[in-house]
Amino acid sequence: MNARKAKHGGVLTFVFSLISLIYVFPIVLVLINSFKKKAYISRKPFAIPSGKMYVGLENYVNGIKKTGFIDAFWTSLFITVLSVAVIIICTSMCAWYISRVKNKFTTALYFLCLFSMIVPFQMVMFTLSKLADMMHLGNPLGIVVVYLGFGAGLSVFMFCGFVKRKSFRRPHVYAWRTSSETMLAAPPSPCRASDTAMYFSTLPQSEPVPTTASVSSSSSSTVYSAPPS
């Protein structure tokens, strides 16, 4: 039985390894041809570059110079970093307002953000590009504004969940009721049999749940109970 399992596992390993090589082969072929002269790429695409075929890093240098790769890289980095920072700052403040202020406006705003997540990009692609062109947003700062508008829905939804989860996490409040008075402080020590301890415990991702802990004089055990929701 173990020999059959080992044999079966070896066959699967060989098959999937072969499939992986098939997928990786085009990438390796492009990498090999990138070190050849242009004439030899079509003549001998599978040959290893050597002799007259080999040009070193000349193709990479020419490609970087002709395409302006360095400038494009720094522009992309600027847009990416600034877009992420603006989205985080703006959508976190919006989510805090939506989560803490409950009215018709915040409810409608929240559902609009949800609706923007449902609509596929293909439906807004043409309208978005047309509007960006009309408002002259075809520059790095304008692209940041476009990214803010397009990514605000998902970001507001995620931050709302975060704010709602954290809004109920508060310290435990202890209330000890004795025969003559009620104290909102630490439990007395030692605890008398006639005392009833009540505290509000906070569970993660839920509202505070009031829980009563009673110490009965007829029994030495402590009974914990919670009122039904």
C-alpha positions, -999 to +999 in steps of 0.1 A: +000+000+000+028+024+009+047+014-023+017+022-044+013+056-027+050+065-033+048+054-069+016+074-075+032+104-059+063+102-080+042+100-112+023+131-103+055+149-094+069+141-128+038+152-146+034+185-128+072+192-132+068+187-169+038+210-171+058+236-151+087+234-176+063+239-205+049+271-188+084+284-180+099+276-214+086+308-233+100+330-206+134+313-208+133+316-246+126+353-245+155+357-220+179+339-243+169+359-274+173+391-255+211+386-257+211+381-294+213+404-324+180+412-340+188+393-372+195+360-353+163+361-332+142+350-361+168+328-378+180+308-348+155+314-320+164+283-300+202+286-303+223+297-273+238+331-280+275+329-287+300+345-311+284+370-334+250+364-320+258+375-285+255+413-279+255+413-241+234+440-225+232+462-255+196+454-262+186+463-226+205+496-227+190+506-260+155+496-248+159+517-216+171+548-236+145+546-263+115+540-241+124+564-213+121+536-188+138+555-159+115+585-161+085+562-164+096+543-134+099+573-112+066+587-124+049+554-116+065+553-082+053+589-075+017+581-086+016+548-066+029+562-033+008+594-035-023+575-045-020+550-017-014+578+009-044+599-004-067+569-005-058+559+030-062+594+045-094+603+027-113+570+029-104+564+066-119+598+076-150+591+054-154+556+070-151+570+105-178+596+098-201+569+082-196+546+112-201+572+139-228+594+124-261+575+117-284+594+093-299+591+059-269+608+042-243+585+057-264+554+049-268+565+013-231+573+010-222+538+024-245+521-001-231+541-029-196+528-020-209+493-020-226+498-054-193+510-068-177+477-059-204+458-078-201+477-110-174+461-132-145+482-145-155+477-181-187+496-176-170+527-163-138+525-183-149+547-212-168+572-190-139+575-166-113+581-193-137+606-211-143+625-179-106+626-170-098+640-204-125+667-201-112+677-167-076+677-179-065+650-155-040+634-178-010+642-155+005+625-125-015+645-100-047+640-120-041+603-121-040+604-083-075+619-083-088+593-107-073+565-085-089+580-055-123+580-071-120+545-084-106+529-053-127+548-027-155+523-026-135+492-015-114+513+009-144+529+026-160+495+029-129+479+046-123+509+069-160+509+080-156+473+090-125+482+110-140+512+127-172+493+136-151+465+151-129+487+171-157+511+184-170+485+209-136+477+225-136+495+258-123+487+293-143+464+315-167+482+339-171+466+373-202+471+394-204+455+428-238+456+446-237+451+483-265+450+508-264+488+513-246+504+483-234+499+447-197+506+439-184+512+404-149+502+412-126+473+417-142+443+434-139+444+472-116+420+489-124+397+505-158+390+487-187+384+510-213+357+503-241+383+501-224+403+474-234+401+437-208+410+411-218+424+378-194+434+350-197+442+313-173+422+292-164+431+256-162+403+231-142+409+199-163+418+168-195+422+189-213+446+212-207+446+250-225+418+267-236+424+303-227+394+324-237+387+360-215+368+384-232+358+416-218+343+448-244+324+467-241+318+504-256+283+500-229+272+476-192+278+472-193+278+434-196+309+413-224+311+387-220+332+356-250+341+335-257+365+306-291+380+297-306+368+264-300+391+234 
